C-alpha cells in the first residue's frame, strides 16, 4: 500500500520528472516479485518469505532514489 500511495502522489502532485521516475521505478521493482509470488503455484505463504534478496536490494535502491529525488525537488 505505501508503494501505491507514493506512486499516486508523485504522479498527481509533483512536477519534478525525477521524482515521478523514481516513484515509477519503485512501483515496478515491487510489482515484479509480487507478480512472481502471486503466480507461483508452489510459493510461500507470504511475499516476505518468498522474495529473492536481489529484489529486496532493488526495492531498497528504488526507495532511496525516491527519497533523494524528493529531497532535491523540495530544495530547488
Residue, then its C-alpha position, 0 to 999 in steps of 0.5 A: x500500500x505505501x508503494x501505491x500511495x507514493x506512486x499516486x502522489x508523485x504522479x498527481x502532485x509533483x512536477x519534478x520528472x525525477x521524482x515521478x521516475x523514481x516513484x515509477x521505478x519503485x512501483x515496478x521493482x515491487x510489482x515484479x516479485x509480487x507478480x512472481x509470488x502471486x503466480x507461483x503455484x508452489x510459493x510461500x505463504x507470504x511475499x516476505x518469505x518468498x522474495x529473492x534478496x536481489x529484489x529486496x536490494x532493488x526495492x531498497x535502491x528504488x526507495x532511496x532514489x525516491x527519497x533523494x529525488x524528493x529531497x532535491x525537488x523540495x530544495x530547488 
